[in-house]
């Protein structure tokens, strides 16, 4: 920790008078709250890049644009040699994991999903099948042959789906990654990019472990916000759900420390 604090103090935007405090950030990365004069920042020491993640330089540029729309905190610095990320501190209250069973939490997930899917923003297109193949290379040998068969079975479908209903997708929209209304700040853009929006919706249902009732409420709210037919949304999500489940299975096998 002391080495990390010394490194933070050496960054060009901070002085020797900066106040540096460690904050809990889960098992994936170390994080610090840094106060310099009247500004506060989050400094994160990022883990090695997940082979399925969007390149961090692309995330930095994307998050800069999203911050202009008040949908993300503004990043101010990224060192790609040390994987150090600095962004402004967010003061708005955040949802907790238990809020996913609450109507307000489900509505906010649906509203934010619709907002993102309507955005016109330059972003890289996500190659889901390519991510499957990269994950396979890291899966324990005992499971690799079995999972390779599944990837082969779904590859053609996923490549077809990846050309349809394209929109900006977050791909990791857990309820804990959202601030409470009236603010709409979204965190953790590491997997974001252009993809089939129904893949994104199916991911949101899976990540938040929604039961059937919550998932149906989410679908209905999304359809209302987005101006879609509820049956169409439900059917499209059902088509993409097996591909999403395979993605998360491969991810958990290849990146167990992140799961």
N, C-alpha and C positions, 0 to 999 in steps of 0.2 A: 504493500500500500504506500509506503513512504516513497518508493521509487516513482510510482504513478503520480503522487502529489508533486514531487519535484519536477516531473515532466510537464504537468499542467502549468506550474508556475513559470516554466520556460516558454510557453506558447506566446506568440506575438501579440495576442489581444489581451493578455493579462500582465499585471505587474506583481512585484513582490508583496504588495499589500492586499492582494486578492484573498478573500475568505473561501476556503476549500473544505467542503464537508462531504463525506461518503454518504450515499443514499442507497437504500435497498433497490436492486434492479433485477432480482431473479437470478437464475443460475447461468444465464447466457453471457452477460457482460458485467463488468464493473462500471459503476457510474458515480459521478460527483456533482454536487451543486456548488457552483462557483459564483460568488458575488464580487463584482468589481464596480466601485462607485455606486451608481444607482441602477446597474443592470445585473441580471441574474441569468446564468447559463447552465445547461446540462452538458457535462462532458462524459462521453462514453468510450470505454476501451472495448472495442468490438472483438468478438471471437473470429476464428478463421471463417472465411466466406463459405457458406453452404453452397454446394454445387448447383442447387436449384434457384439460388437467389439472383435477382437483377443486379448487374454491376453497380457498385456503390457510387461511382461517379455519375451514373445515370440517375440513381436515386437522389443524389444531392441536387442535381439540376431540376428534377421533377418536383422535389419537395420545395425548392425555391419558388417555383411557379405556383404550387398549391398554397404556399404561405401568402402569396399575393391575393388569393381568394379566401383567405382566413380559414382554410381547411387543414392546415398543418402548421406546426411551429417552424420558424425560419432557421435553416441550418446556416452557420456562419463560417465553418472551417471543417475540412476533412483532409487528413494526412493518410494517403493510400499506402505509404511505406510502413507506417506503424498502426494503421487502422484505428485512428483517433477521430472521433466525431464530436463536434461542438454545435449545439443549437440553443436557441433561446429557451428559457424556462417557461413552462406553461403554468399559469396560476389558476386555471379553471378547474372545477371539480370533475372527477372522472367517475364513470360507472364502475361498479364492482361486479364480479363474476355472477353473483346471485341475482343481479338485475335482469338477467336474460329471461327469467320466467315472469318478469313484471311487464305489464302492457306498455309502459313508457319505454322500457329498454328495447322491446321488440319493435315498437314504432320507430325509435331512433335508428336502429339498425336498418330498417326498411327505407327510411327517409334518406339516410346517408348513402346507402347502396344506390338508390335512384339518382341522387345528386351526382355521385361519381360517374355513373353510367351515362349521364347526360353531358359530362364535361368534354370540351374540345381542348385537348392538351397533347403536345408532342410527348410520346412515351414509347419505349421499346416494346415490340410485340413479343409475348412470352411463348417460348417453344416448350410446351408441356411434354411432348414425346421426347425431346432432347433431354429434358430434366429427368424423365424416367430412366433413360439409358445411362445418364451420369450417376444417378442413385444406384442403379443396378451394379455398377462397378464397385460400389462401396458396401453393398449388402453382404452379410456373412455367406461364405461359400455354401453352407448347408441349405440355405434358402434361395440361392441365386437361380438355379434351374427352374424351380417352381414359379418364381416371380417373373422370370424371363418369358415363360409361356403366357402368362397373363398380359404382359406388355405386348407381346406379338399379337394376341387376340384383340386387344383394344386399340392398337396403333392406327389402323386405317380409319376407325370411327373418330378418334380424337383429332386426327389431322383434318378430317372433314369438318368436325365441329369448330375447329380453330379458325375456320374461314367465315364463320357465321356469327351474327349478333355481336359484332366487335365493339368493345367499349373499354374505357379505363377501368381496370379491376384492381382491388386491393389484395385479394387472395388470403388475407389473414385478419379478417375483420371480426375479431372477438369483441365482446361488449366492453372489456377492459381497455380497449384501444380507442374509446370514444369519450369525449367530454359530455357533460350533461347539458341539455338545453338551458338557456337560449344559444349557447355557443356550440359550434360544430367543428371541433378540432380532432383530427384523426392522427394516431401515432403508428409507428412501426411499418414503414413502407417498403421493407426489404424484398418483398415478393411482388410488388406492384408492376403493372404493365398492361398492355393491350391484350385482351383475350375475349373469348365468348362470355358474355355477361351472366349467362345461366350457370356456367362453371363457377363463377364468383359467388352467385347466390347459393349454390349447393355447398360450396366451401364454407360460407357463413353459417349455414345450418349445421354442418358437421363440426366446425370449430367450437361453436357455442353449445354443442351437445343438446340441441333442441329436441324435445319429445314431439310426438305427432301433432299435438294441439298447438304448441308454440310455433312449430314449423308452418302450420296452416295459417296462423295469425300473421306470421312474417310474410308469407306469400301473398295474402290478401292485402296487407298494408302496402307492400311493394307494388303490386298491380295497381292499386289506387293512386299511389304517388307517381307512378311512371306512365299511367294511362294505358295499361295493358289489360288484356282479358285474363282473368284469374286462371281459367282452365289452361290457357296457353302457357302461362308461367309455370304452373304446376307440372304440366307435361314435359316442358323443356328441362326443368330441374331434374325430373325423373330420368330423362335420357342421359344427363351429364353426371348423375350421382355415382354410377360405377367407376367412371374415370377419376372423379374426385377421391373416392375411397381408395382406389389404387395408388393415387398420388401420395396420399397421406400414409398409407401402409409402407410404401417405398421410403418415404421421408423418415418415418420412425425407425425403420430398419437401418437406414444409412446414416442417420444423424441422431442416435439414441439420446445423446446428452442434451438435445434441444427439445425433445418430445415431452 
